[in-house]
């Protein structure tokens, strides 16, 4: 299950990147490049949210998840920025390829952040997936907390 989610997450990322770039190019004739970038980024991130809800995590979109979803982009930004610095300034790799390597390295971490937002908890290990009721992705966060909270 986790492997399939990770693959779908990466595929949605590819679609998201293409969507961003297409929107950017379409908006560029009418807006300054920064405006085109910001609007294209917001549109592609919105699309990415709904694609990840449907295809990656099979979960219902909620306002809470939607408002937290930009954290995945923040995590990606921090990881790729640190990665590019490390690859170029420390390891002396070519700056042309460093962002691609850093972006690939960021996928697992941004996946974990995304999964926590979409499903309400950290990615379980393979042992906890067998026979666990916590794998119900249709369960709301409140139901999950109520189910796992011991009562006195």
Rosetta blueprint (number, residue, H / E / L):
1 X L
2 X H
3 X H
4 X H
5 X H
6 X H
7 X H
8 X H
9 X H
10 X H
11 X H
12 X H
13 X H
14 X H
15 X H
16 X H
17 X H
18 X H
19 X H
20 X H
21 X H
22 X H
23 X H
24 X H
25 X H
26 X H
27 X H
28 X H
29 X L
30 X L
31 X L
32 X L
33 X H
34 X H
35 X H
36 X H
37 X H
38 X H
39 X H
40 X H
41 X H
42 X H
43 X H
44 X H
45 X H
46 X H
47 X H
48 X H
49 X H
50 X H
51 X H
52 X H
53 X H
54 X H
55 X H
56 X H
57 X L
58 X L
59 X L
60 X L
61 X L
62 X L
63 X H
64 X H
65 X H
66 X H
67 X H
68 X H
69 X L
70 X H
71 X H
72 X H
73 X H
74 X H
75 X H
76 X H
77 X H
78 X H
79 X H
80 X H
81 X H
82 X H
83 X H
84 X H
85 X H
86 X H
87 X H
88 X H
89 X H
90 X H
91 X L
92 X L
93 X L
94 X L
95 X H
96 X H
97 X H
98 X H
99 X H
100 X H
101 X H
102 X H
103 X H
104 X H
105 X H
106 X H
107 X H
108 X H
109 X H
110 X H
111 X H
112 X H
113 X H
114 X H
115 X H
116 X H
117 X H
118 X H
119 X H
120 X L
121 X L
122 X L
123 X L
124 X L
125 X L
126 X H
127 X H
128 X H
129 X H
130 X L
131 X L
132 X L
133 X H
134 X H
135 X H
136 X L
137 X L
138 X L
139 X L
140 X L
141 X H
142 X H
143 X H
144 X H
145 X H
146 X H
147 X H
148 X H
149 X L
150 X L
151 X L
152 X L
